[in-house]
Amino acid sequence: MERRTIGAGALSVGAVGLGCMPMSWAYNGSRQRGDESLRAVHRALDLGVTLLDTADMYGPFTNELLLGRALRERRDEAFVSTKVGLLVGEQHIVANGRPGYVRRACDASLRRLGTEVIDLYQLHRADPEVPVEETWGAMAELVGAGKVRALGLCAVGARGGRRSVGGLHDGTLRQLRRVQQVFPVSAVQAELSVWSPEALESLLPWCVARDIGFLAAMPLGNGFLTGTLTPGEGFERDDLRARHPRFTAEMMAANQPIVVGLRRVAARHGRNVTPAQVALAWVLAQGRHVVPVPGAKRERWVTENSAASRLRLTPRDLAELAELPRALGSWD
């Protein structure tokens, strides 16, 4: 598999990563199977998918434990990324960026993952009650202690920014400028896909100019861009899409032309090429700094996603995808 690097430290990863969140959190709880997810992780490593992305809040905690089981005999093959800064309560999620908490959370993640070092430690969200420089400084101390190799920052909640004045990623860019003065940022994680290309406007160029890696979250549009979801089919109550403004039956039907366009491009590349692979190839085509991190919990999807790194979109393909209609949500 093609290799890409994260940050000026040239941390090498496969061209496509694996988002582990769906294995134990946020999507179709009744379909989550630990053994099936373990097989998916092993399949990913077999295929050269080295970047495994998780967070302590997923589960909470169970996602890191599951990944730790998979890594027992294969740690050297993986690039492990996890996150800190969010706590899951009964009915809410809160940020905690206190330095003492960050240090304790890192030690706990190391234990759950069964590793001595985390390759990329990401700040999931900044705590509004704590200067981000203090949180980032505590994370930098973990690098000095040999517990973490590099630091990353997750973008401020993106879609909510559609309704605000100014650029979608202005808040993230402000945070990046502040923390970059404390310790180098090696990677930024933010949503980027055919139906959410906003990061191309300012956030990705900022990263490219500084040789910072870009982890493309939700490159398959929470599953919509795979073409496997049926409008009106509904979602389980614990599935985040059940409350997502783009996943009402009305909006899913309205956005079908995007999937049709992906299918049309896929058909030109062969009968076995899927809309999901075209969507991932589009993300990869945005530059060498970009690594898509699609979520998956089955071997089949891991295999399909990995193969996208071999798909080369033509100028005609890219022009056609650029002309797809703007994605609609309930606020549009």
C-alpha positions in Angstrom: 0.0 0.0 0.0 1.1 3.6 -0.7 2.7 5.3 2.3 2.1 8.8 3.6 3.7 10.8 6.4 2.2 12.7 9.3 3.9 15.9 10.3 7.5 17.2 10.0 8.6 14.2 12.1 7.8 12.0 9.0 5.7 9.5 10.9 4.8 6.9 8.2 1.3 5.5 7.8 -0.6 3.6 5.2 -2.5 5.8 2.6 -5.9 4.8 4.2 -6.5 4.5 8.0 -9.0 2.7 10.1 -11.5 4.5 12.3 -12.3 2.2 15.2 -15.2 4.2 16.7 -18.0 2.2 15.0 -16.7 -1.0 16.7 -18.1 0.0 20.1 -19.7 3.4 19.9 -22.1 5.7 18.0 -23.3 3.3 15.2 -25.8 0.4 15.4 -25.1 -0.8 18.9 -27.0 -4.1 18.3 -24.6 -5.0 15.4 -21.4 -4.5 17.3 -19.4 -7.7 17.8 -16.1 -7.8 19.5 -14.7 -10.8 17.7 -15.8 -9.5 14.4 -14.1 -6.1 15.1 -10.9 -7.9 16.1 -10.9 -9.7 12.8 -11.4 -6.4 11.0 -8.4 -4.8 12.8 -6.2 -7.8 11.9 -7.4 -7.7 8.3 -6.5 -4.0 8.2 -2.9 -4.7 9.4 -2.6 -7.6 6.9 -3.4 -5.1 4.1 -1.0 -2.5 5.3 -3.5 -0.2 6.9 -1.4 0.9 9.8 -3.2 4.0 11.2 -5.7 2.8 13.9 -7.7 5.7 15.2 -9.6 5.6 18.5 -10.4 7.7 21.6 -10.8 7.1 25.3 -14.4 8.4 25.1 -15.5 5.7 22.6 -17.5 3.2 24.6 -16.4 4.9 26.8 -13.0 3.1 27.2 -14.1 -0.1 25.6 -12.8 0.9 22.1 -9.3 1.2 23.4 -9.6 -2.1 25.3 -10.7 -3.8 22.1 -7.8 -2.3 20.1 -5.4 -3.3 22.8 -6.5 -7.0 22.4 -5.8 -6.7 18.7 -2.3 -5.2 19.3 -1.0 -7.7 21.8 1.2 -9.5 19.2 1.1 -6.8 16.4 2.0 -3.6 18.1 5.0 -3.0 15.8 2.8 -3.1 12.7 0.4 -0.3 13.9 0.4 3.4 14.2 -1.8 4.0 17.2 -3.8 7.2 17.5 -6.0 8.0 20.4 -7.6 11.1 21.9 -8.1 13.0 25.2 -10.3 15.8 26.3 -13.9 14.6 26.4 -15.8 12.8 29.1 -19.1 10.9 28.5 -21.8 11.3 31.1 -25.3 9.8 31.3 -26.9 12.3 28.9 -24.1 14.6 27.9 -20.5 15.0 26.9 -18.2 17.5 28.6 -14.7 18.7 27.9 -11.8 18.3 30.4 -8.5 19.9 29.5 -7.0 20.2 33.0 -3.3 19.2 32.9 -3.6 16.8 35.8 -6.5 15.0 34.0 -4.6 14.8 30.7 -1.7 13.1 32.4 -4.0 10.6 34.2 -6.0 10.0 31.0 -2.8 9.2 29.0 -1.7 6.7 31.6 -5.1 5.0 31.5 -5.1 4.9 27.7 -1.6 3.3 27.7 -2.9 0.6 30.0 -6.0 -0.1 28.0 -4.1 -0.2 24.7 -1.4 -2.4 26.2 1.4 -0.2 24.8 4.3 1.8 26.2 3.8 4.7 23.8 1.0 6.3 21.8 2.1 7.3 18.3 -0.3 10.2 18.0 -2.1 11.8 20.9 -4.9 14.1 19.8 -6.8 16.8 21.7 -10.4 15.8 21.1 -11.9 19.2 22.1 -10.5 22.2 24.0 -11.9 22.8 27.4 -13.5 26.3 27.5 -12.6 26.6 31.2 -8.9 25.9 30.6 -6.5 27.9 28.3 -5.7 25.6 25.5 -2.0 26.3 25.9 -2.1 24.7 29.4 -3.8 21.5 28.0 -1.3 21.4 25.1 1.6 22.0 27.4 0.6 18.9 29.5 0.4 16.9 26.3 3.8 18.1 25.3 5.2 16.9 28.6 4.0 13.4 27.7 6.1 13.6 24.6 9.1 14.5 26.7 8.3 11.6 29.0 8.4 9.2 26.1 4.7 8.3 26.5 3.6 10.0 23.3 5.4 10.4 20.0 3.4 13.3 18.4 0.5 15.6 19.0 -2.6 16.3 17.0 -5.7 18.5 17.2 -9.3 17.6 16.3 -11.3 20.4 14.6 -13.9 22.3 16.6 -17.4 20.9 15.9 -17.6 21.7 12.2 -21.2 21.5 11.0 -22.5 23.8 13.7 -20.3 26.4 12.2 -22.4 26.5 9.1 -24.8 28.8 10.9 -22.1 31.1 12.3 -20.5 34.2 10.8 -17.1 33.7 9.4 -15.3 30.6 8.1 -16.3 27.2 9.1 -12.9 26.4 10.6 -11.9 29.8 12.0 -12.1 28.5 15.6 -9.9 25.6 14.8 -7.3 27.8 13.1 -7.2 30.1 16.1 -6.6 27.1 18.4 -3.9 25.8 16.0 -2.0 29.1 16.0 -2.1 29.2 19.8 -0.9 25.6 20.5 1.7 25.8 17.7 3.5 28.3 19.8 3.8 25.8 22.6 4.7 22.6 20.8 4.5 21.5 17.1 1.3 20.1 15.8 1.9 17.0 13.8 -1.7 16.3 12.6 -5.1 17.9 12.4 -8.2 15.7 12.2 -11.4 17.2 10.6 -14.3 16.1 8.4 -13.5 16.0 4.7 -15.5 14.2 2.1 -17.2 14.7 -1.2 -20.3 16.1 0.6 -18.3 18.0 3.2 -15.4 19.6 1.4 -15.2 22.8 3.5 -11.8 21.9 4.9 -10.3 22.6 1.5 -11.0 26.3 1.9 -8.6 27.2 4.7 -7.9 24.3 7.1 -6.1 21.9 4.7 -4.1 24.7 3.0 -2.9 25.8 6.5 -1.7 22.3 7.2 0.0 21.9 3.9 1.9 25.2 4.3 3.3 23.8 7.5 3.9 20.2 6.5 1.2 19.1 9.0 -0.7 15.8 8.3 -4.4 15.9 7.8 -6.6 13.1 9.0 -9.8 13.1 7.0 -12.6 12.1 9.4 -15.9 10.8 8.1 -14.6 10.5 4.5 -17.6 8.3 3.7 -20.2 10.8 5.0 -21.2 8.6 8.0 -21.9 5.8 5.6 -24.1 7.8 3.2 -21.5 8.0 0.4 -21.3 4.2 0.3 -24.7 4.0 -1.3 -25.8 1.3 1.0 -28.3 3.3 3.1 -31.9 3.5 2.2 -33.8 6.8 2.8 -36.5 6.2 5.4 -35.1 2.9 6.6 -34.4 4.5 10.0 -31.6 4.0 12.6 -31.3 2.5 16.0 -31.9 4.9 18.9 -28.2 4.9 19.9 -27.0 5.6 16.4 -25.8 9.2 16.0 -27.4 9.4 12.6 -30.8 9.1 14.2 -30.4 12.7 15.3 -28.3 14.0 12.4 -29.8 16.7 10.2 -28.6 15.1 7.0 -30.1 11.7 7.8 -33.8 12.4 7.9 -35.6 10.5 5.2 -36.3 13.8 3.4 -32.6 14.9 3.3 -31.3 11.4 2.4 -33.6 11.4 -0.6 -32.7 14.9 -1.5 -29.0 14.0 -1.5 -29.2 10.9 -3.6 -27.8 12.7 -6.7 -24.4 12.7 -4.9 -24.5 9.0 -4.6 -25.6 8.7 -8.2 -22.6 10.8 -9.3 -20.2 8.5 -7.3 -21.8 5.4 -8.9 -21.3 7.0 -12.4 -17.6 7.6 -11.8 -17.2 4.1 -10.2 -18.7 2.5 -13.3 -16.1 3.9 -15.5 -13.4 2.2 -13.5 -14.8 -1.3 -13.5 -17.8 -3.3 -12.3 -16.1 -4.1 -9.0 -15.4 -0.4 -8.1 -17.8 1.0 -5.5 -19.1 4.5 -4.7 -17.2 4.2 -1.3 -13.9 3.6 -3.1 -14.5 6.6 -5.4 -15.3 8.8 -2.3 -12.1 7.7 -0.6 -10.0 8.1 -3.8 -11.4 11.7 -4.0 -10.1 12.4 -0.5 -6.7 10.9 -1.3 -6.5 13.1 -4.4 -6.5 16.2 -2.3 -2.8 15.8 -1.6 0.0 13.8 0.0 -0.8 15.3 3.5 -4.2 13.7 3.6 -5.0 10.3 5.1 -8.7 9.3 5.1 -9.8 7.5 8.2 -13.1 5.6 7.3 -14.8 3.9 10.2 -15.4 0.1 9.8 -16.1 -2.9 11.9 -16.2 -5.7 9.4 -13.4 -7.3 7.3 -15.4 -6.8 4.1 -15.5 -3.0 4.5 -11.8 -2.8 5.6 -10.8 -4.7 2.5 -12.9 -2.5 0.2 -11.7 0.7 1.8 -8.1 -0.3 1.6 -8.4 -1.0 -2.1 -9.3 2.6 -2.7 -5.6 3.6 -2.4 -5.1 1.9 -5.8 -7.9 3.8 -7.5 -6.6 6.8 -9.6 -9.3 9.3 -10.5 -8.9 11.0 -13.8 -9.2 14.8 -14.4 -12.6 14.1 -15.9 -13.6 12.2 -12.7 -12.4 15.0 -10.4 -14.2 17.6 -12.5 -17.4 15.7 -12.5 -17.2 15.2 -8.7 -16.6 18.9 -8.3 -19.8 19.6 -10.0 -22.0 17.4 -7.8 -24.8 19.3 -6.1 -24.2 20.8 -2.7 -25.2 18.5 0.1 -28.4 19.5 2.0 -29.2 19.3 5.7 -32.2 20.2 7.7 -30.9 23.8 8.3 -30.6 24.5 4.5 
